Amino acid sequence: MTSRRSERLSRIPPYLFVEIDRRKRAAIAAGRDVIDFGIGDPDRPTPSFVVDAMAEAIRSPSNHRYASTVGSAAFREAVAGYMRRRFGVTVDPECEVIALLGSKEGIGHLPTAVVDPGEIVLVPDPGYPVYTSGAVFAEARCHIMPLTEANGWLPRLGDLPGDVRRDATLMYINYPNNPTSACAPLEFYADAVAFAREHGILVAHDAAYGDLYFDAPPPSILQIEGAAEVAIEFHSLSKTFNMTGWRVAFAVGNADALAALASVKSNLDSGVFQATQHAACVALGRYDDPAVRSSIAFYRARRDQLITGLRSAGWRVDPPAATFYVWAKCPSEYDSMTAAKKILDDADAVVIPGVGFGAGGEGFVRFALTVDEERTKQAMERIATIRW
Ligand SMILES: *Cc1c(COP(=O)(O)O)cnc(C)c1O
C-alpha cells in the first residue's frame, strides 16, 4: 500500500492554527490552566428559538431526503427577505441566492467554479487562509494584496500592476475583516466594483461578520449600483447566530457565478440538511431579535475588558468596531510567533500570531472575544506580568 499525497496539497500554506493547537494541548496536558483566545468560535449557545425550530423540523420525514443543491425555495426566499430588510438590497431568490454548507465551503470551491488554471486570484494578506487554499486547488496563481495599518487594512487596488490586472479573474475581499477587525466604507465597495468592471474580475466579498458589529451596521457590496454584474457576497449563520457547527450559509449576487458554483457543488455535495435549512429560515427572519443581539453585549463587555487590560499593560491597541477579534500590535517590536509563544509560556493564554494569516500579519497577534469576562480579566492580569 503506497501512501499518496497530491503535489497541490504541498502548495497549501501550513494551517497555522494546527501548530498553535498542538502547543495548547501540550500545555493543557502539562496541567496548566490555559485561557484560549485562539480560534474564532462563539462560546454562546445557538438562540433557543432556532434550536426549537430544528427540533421540530427534524421529526418531519420529508426533511430526511436529499436536499436541493442550491437550497429550498423557502430558504432562498428567507435569504432574499433578509437582504432586503438588513441592507435594502433586492436579490432574485431564483438565481441570485444559493445555500452553502458553511461559507468556508463556498469560498473554497469558488475558484474551481470560475477560475482557469494559471489565472490570477487576488487575495488579501493578512487574510482568511481559505482564499489561498481554494485558489491552489484550482491551480490558479495567487497574487497578494497587502493590507496595512496605514491604509486602514484596505487593499490599494490602484497599486496592482498591469499584468496582474490583465490575468486576474477573481478577487477576495472581507469586511468586517478577519483578522484585523477593520471595516470598509461604502466608497471602498464602489471602487472595488468599478475596478472589477474595468478589468473583468469577479469580486467575492466575504461578509461572515456582517452582523457582528458594535456601532454602525456594515454595508453589503450589493448596495453599490450594478454590483451584481461583477460581485457575489458570502454570508454565514455561523458567527451571527452562534451556529458554527450547523454548517449553513449562503452566497448572493451574480447569477452566472452562483450557477457555476452550484455546478461544482452538485458534483461534490448534495446540499444543506433540509431541517437545518428550515431552522436557518427561522433564524434569518429574526436576525435583529434581542436573543440574537444579546451576544453582541457579551462581546462588547469582553472587548472593553480586554482593551483596558492590554492598554494598562502598555500595549498599543484600539477597540474594534466589528467582529469578535482584537488585532493587537505586539509589544516591544516582537515578531508575532515569538510573542504568541511568550504569551502561552508566561501567561498560559493562547493568541494567534498574525503571521499565520500571511506575511502582512507580522508584528500583530489576534485575540478572539470568545472567552467570558471573568476569564478575560484573569488573562489580562497574567499578561500584565509578562516582561517583554
Ligand atoms: C468564520 C469565517 C468564515 C466561515 O464560516 P462558516 O462557518 O464556514 O460559514 C468565513 N470567512 C471568515 C473570514 C471567517 O472568519
The ligand as an SDF file (V2000), in Angstrom:
LIG
                    3D

 15 15  0  0  0  0  0  0  0  0999 V2000
  -15.5950   32.0260   10.2510 C   0  0  0  0  0  0  0  0  0  0  0  0
  -15.2890   32.6000    8.9000 C   0  0  0  0  0  0  0  0  0  0  0  0
  -15.9090   32.1060    7.7510 C   0  0  0  0  0  0  0  0  0  0  0  0
  -16.6390   30.8040    7.6380 C   0  0  0  0  0  0  0  0  0  0  0  0
  -17.5880   30.4770    8.3950 O   0  0  0  0  0  0  0  0  0  0  0  0
  -18.5280   29.2330    8.0400 P   0  0  0  0  0  0  0  0  0  0  0  0
  -18.7410   28.6120    9.3650 O   0  0  0  0  0  0  0  0  0  0  0  0
  -17.8070   28.3090    7.1000 O   0  0  0  0  0  0  0  0  0  0  0  0
  -19.7250   29.8340    7.4180 O   0  0  0  0  0  0  0  0  0  0  0  0
  -15.6760   32.7230    6.5370 C   0  0  0  0  0  0  0  0  0  0  0  0
  -14.8680   33.7750    6.4630 N   0  0  0  0  0  0  0  0  0  0  0  0
  -14.2390   34.2620    7.5210 C   0  0  0  0  0  0  0  0  0  0  0  0
  -13.3480   35.4260    7.3490 C   0  0  0  0  0  0  0  0  0  0  0  0
  -14.4090   33.6830    8.7740 C   0  0  0  0  0  0  0  0  0  0  0  0
  -13.7390   34.1530    9.8150 O   0  0  0  0  0  0  0  0  0  0  0  0
  1  2  1  0
  2  3  1  0
  2 14  2  0
  3  4  1  0
  3 10  2  0
  4  5  1  0
  5  6  1  0
  6  7  2  0
  6  8  1  0
  6  9  1  0
 10 11  1  0
 11 12  2  0
 12 13  1  0
 12 14  1  0
 14 15  1  0
M  END
$$$$
